[in-house]
Amino acid sequence: QVQLVESGGGLVQPGGSLRLSCAASGITFSILTMGWYRQTPGKQRELVAFIRTNGIATYADSVKGRCTISRDNAKNTVDLQLNSLKPEDTAVYYCKFTDTRWTDYWGQGTQVTVSS
């Protein structure tokens, strides 16, 4: 059974930082990409960042310069470091893994709230 478990969400003040982590278990095939998405009520889920097997990352314009994604291929984990957080970063953050069959696996989501 595939399971992705996220951690690290919470309440942070504007300008603060958070580190989100996601660990996967039960995935049989190799992982092509690991990524983070976020969603707010009434809006579609949007990409925050994803990272390929070779370590090359892509970031949404809204987080460029404030965000770093990293992965550990041996452990099947992906982290997202978020800095200089803004209230508009408030959302539920989801990790997603895509394997070599192009099958997607999603985590259950972790709430990030940026507020003073």
ABEGO torsion letter per residue (X at the ends): XBBBBBBGBEBBBBGBBBBBBBBBBGBABBBABBBBBBBBBGBBBBBABBBBAAGBBBBBAAABGABBBBBBAAAGBBBBBBBGBBAAABBBBBBBBBBAAGBBBBBAEBBBBBBX
